[in-house]
Amino acid sequence: MPLPPHAFTITGGCNCGAIRYRIAIPPLEERPPSYAGGPNPNLADPQTVRLPHTAACHCNDCRSATGNTTMEFLAVPAPYMTVSALPRSESEDSDPSRGITGRIFDRPLTESEAQAPDADRPAYIPARDVLRPAIPGSRDTWLRFFHSYMCDPDVASRAFCARCGCQVGMHFLPRPEYFGGDEVFCQPDGWEGVVDVPLGTIDRHWLDREDWFAIDHELTWKEALQWCKRDSVRGRAQSTRRHPDGAVAVTVAEADLLAPAK
């Protein structure tokens, strides 16, 4: 389990800064078992899957929703997450056909940079009160929602920022029929609602901490692309080249392949 056992709070948000979130993760002993880890989880067993955990989903819906071959995310009990959504700018939103330029806040690279803009933001409120459509916390903000394979907004909805287009989470209510029935389902105790938070929206200074956010699970393997399966199991092809920047004419020296980012 990559996530450390102590309590800590992750920060993140969309590309432009209109949507920011915090995820308060409790100590390991207080983290609940996964809703899809079996009906009678043994919390004394270190192999029992607890939330939050990381995953990569290969399903066709996640692929098209994210524009990537997989959706890599942190599965978070909704009560752990709070969200601050800026009110929609009438001047920017008056003509949907025009482009919007520039971030409201630069992407933070350190913990102090992540905390600095919070004084000028709306209050952080529980995720279930803002990351769902047609509820007061999401109204008149930059948040928008889309339902694809589940059309009931109370069951599942993907939330994204209408200003920069970044997906910030998929909220859903886990049910046994989604995961193969009661033989693999554990009804959440005392809470409901899960938010799958795309890993790329988590602030860099959190993502780059050792292997905290290395992928724990790969889901919907039956829908995975064949070359994605190969890369996942065997690593990328030997012919793959790595480049320090965007120029494919410059390659990374073998001795530097695993060097920390500067």
Secondary structure, DSSP 8 states (H G I E B T S, - for coil): --S-SS-EEEEEE-SSSSEEEEEEE--GGGS-B-TTS-SS--TTSTTS-BSSEEEEE--HHHHHHHTSSSEEEEEEEGGGEEEEE-B--HHHHS-TTS---S-SS----SHHHHHGGGGGS---EEGGGTSSTTSGGGTTBSEEEE-SS---TTTEEEEEETTT--EEEEEE---GGGTTSTTT----SS---EEEEEGGGB-HHHHTSTTTTS--EEE-GGG--HHHHHHHHH-S-TT----SSS-TTS---GGGTT----
